Amino acid sequence: MFLSVFDMFKVGIGPSSSHTMGPMVAAARFLATLRSSPFHAHGLRASLHGSLAFTGVGHATDRATILGLAGFEPATYDNDKAEAALAEIHRTRTITPPGLGTLVFDPKTDMIFDFGPSLPGHANGMILRALDAQGDVILEETYYSIGGGFVLTATELAQGEAAKSGPAVPYPFETAEQMLEMARKSGLSIAEMKRANELVFRSKAELDQGIARLWDVMDACIERGMKGEGILPGGLKVRRRAKGIHDALLAERGLNMTAPHTINDWMSLYAMAVNEENAAGGQVVTAPTNGAAGVLPAVIRYWLDHVPGASRARIGEFLLTAAAIGGLCKHNASISGAECGCQAEVGSAAAMSAAGLCAVLGGTPMQVENAAEIALEHHLGMTCDPVKGLVQVPCIERNGLGAIKAVSAASLAMRGDGVHLVSLDACIETMRQTGHDMHEKYKETSLGGLAVNVPNC
């Protein structure tokens, strides 16, 4: 099983990896298929199903799908160009994908929200169609956005999400138990094994440059978030708080009156800054999803700014370790809130962050695995219930608390020798089973939990 660090961490846009980035990626894939098709399309049509329909407006799923069909992609997204393109599509009721000419597309009638039963493969389903001049379907594909920006066609999902194609990697662990055994036999750390796997597919320079860019985007997102002001979009009238918290924390420095627990406020600040940027549709890095994008950058920033001996030179070690843990969560359970609730998003993010922090603090592979298990264990059962379908309440604060749990988990693991009762594999399997048993209304549909008990107007 191989999932690259660049699969787990993707540069994209808010507010949701599964509901915004995924549909945009699916649209790009559909355009590529259409370009290679022998048929000439006259128009396009899209329908959203399951969670994509129920929370699509709050997550800008319709907007992302339309822009994806117009040729926009998350990694190269330009907001000014997107706004201009969207206005033109609404004005002309046509869309002009690169290489396909001008096609009929009326956002009012060709962007369909289907609130019936979900599609059979996954809660996040969508169908894209190309039509001829008579309105008959000449090409149709079903896509599932399975979390973290990952997209599969119905056929790919039915065949099973195969390991990344290409040459075999030297350390192909599929479970934490295998990971620890390989580490024991090789004498390597988790990050060193992960690096060896990555180098099968890219050069050392490409790997290091790519990892450096990931942190640059994460850190820039924190900085923007700590300066941003105003009301977040979507109608809940949630006020951005990160700047106010940051200003207050800076003002308290040097007063010799700060309580020790104030360090928690710094961790929450960094995470909330990221998730406020995400909620505003800004550039973020999936970690492993947009909804949980603040946890890991917050823990890294906490380590760099507040822990003696921290060095930016070791961020690669942090991210590679975290990616290894995230790959186990995704491969053996899920990182999708629509599939397993927020335990799969913030819970997985906390496990990844705890593992990364434990590694750069000098933890052994056993301690790293223990840190990930502690962090995930104490998110088990967490529902996904965003008010009004927006990645704002409770998501923004939840990332802050996820970061605090991650740091605590790493610290606890470092106090032990790595021997513990509940394994990470058992914890991940429990997350999978809990997500399977969880009622659909508590899995990102905004039909239960806080979403129905908090006024959202």
Secondary structure as GFF3:
##gff-version 3
##sequence-region A 1 457
A	DSSP	alpha_helix	5	8	.	.	.	ID=ss1
A	DSSP	beta_strand	11	13	.	.	.	ID=ss2
A	DSSP	pi_helix	17	21	.	.	.	ID=ss3
A	DSSP	alpha_helix	22	35	.	.	.	ID=ss4
A	DSSP	beta_strand	43	50	.	.	.	ID=ss5
A	DSSP	alpha_helix	51	54	.	.	.	ID=ss6
A	DSSP	alpha_helix	61	69	.	.	.	ID=ss7
A	DSSP	three_ten_helix	74	76	.	.	.	ID=ss8
A	DSSP	alpha_helix	79	92	.	.	.	ID=ss9
A	DSSP	beta_strand	94	95	.	.	.	ID=ss10
A	DSSP	beta_strand	103	104	.	.	.	ID=ss11
A	DSSP	alpha_helix	107	110	.	.	.	ID=ss12
A	DSSP	beta_strand	111	114	.	.	.	ID=ss13
A	DSSP	beta_strand	124	131	.	.	.	ID=ss14
A	DSSP	beta_strand	137	147	.	.	.	ID=ss15
A	DSSP	beta_strand	150	153	.	.	.	ID=ss16
A	DSSP	alpha_helix	154	159	.	.	.	ID=ss17
A	DSSP	alpha_helix	176	186	.	.	.	ID=ss18
A	DSSP	alpha_helix	190	198	.	.	.	ID=ss19
A	DSSP	alpha_helix	204	227	.	.	.	ID=ss20
A	DSSP	alpha_helix	242	252	.	.	.	ID=ss21
A	DSSP	alpha_helix	262	279	.	.	.	ID=ss22
A	DSSP	beta_strand	283	285	.	.	.	ID=ss23
A	DSSP	alpha_helix	295	306	.	.	.	ID=ss24
A	DSSP	three_ten_helix	312	314	.	.	.	ID=ss25
A	DSSP	alpha_helix	315	332	.	.	.	ID=ss26
A	DSSP	alpha_helix	337	340	.	.	.	ID=ss27
A	DSSP	three_ten_helix	342	344	.	.	.	ID=ss28
A	DSSP	alpha_helix	346	360	.	.	.	ID=ss29
A	DSSP	alpha_helix	365	377	.	.	.	ID=ss30
A	DSSP	three_ten_helix	387	389	.	.	.	ID=ss31
A	DSSP	alpha_helix	395	414	.	.	.	ID=ss32
A	DSSP	alpha_helix	424	437	.	.	.	ID=ss33
A	DSSP	three_ten_helix	440	442	.	.	.	ID=ss34
A	DSSP	alpha_helix	450	453	.	.	.	ID=ss35
###
